[in-house]
């Protein structure tokens, strides 16, 4: 592309009797425009990706610790809605401890699986284009998080489920859910069977918690200079 531009200008010199000095000034100006456009584009693109990377790292570090999900009411995984509808009855017949243990086990599984989301998120971030980054930079405080969630949620959920399933096995989540289901079927006047994909439920709630926390981290980077922990972040979000 540069060679064609240079050749074109020299061709114009022959036709229009340009002086060497004036033509070379035009050539340099044109090449400078080409050379400086790309770093500017790259800086915005890399800055947004770095903001997401830093946010994801902080989010995972926070959520992966003990009680990262369980003690945070904003992201805590609650009993599935169908179970909550019968919670009063189940607790009334002494099944409360099992419900509490089931709730705890779902959150422990999410905390265990959280670090395994890092590579999945990183792969999704690399697909962000410059045009996307440019719009996101001018967006709201959670624009990057919202973009990532809207564009990749279903794919991330699919990839995240095996990690969650592995963690659920460690904490016997499915077995506890099955015990609740069996108890409900045996109750007079209820006798209902829960039809819930518990792995999908825990994985989606865990992922929702990650996105929620990521949004908080992005907001910090955008609004709090002390959260811009790299030179690139300081420059892009100044």
Secondary structure, 3 states (H helix, E strand, C coil): CHHHHHHHHHHHHHHHCCCHHHHHHHHHHHHHHHHHHHHHHHHHHHHHHHHHHHHHHHHHHHHCCCCCCCCCCCCCCCCCHHHHCCHHHHHHCCCHHHHHHHHHHHHHHHHHHHHHHHHHHHHHHHCCCHHHHHHHHCCCCCHHHHHHHHHHHHHHHHHHHHHHHHHHHHCCHHHHHHHHHHHHHHCCCCCCCCCCCHHHHHHHHHHHHHHHHHHHHHHHHHHCHHHCCCHHHHHHCC
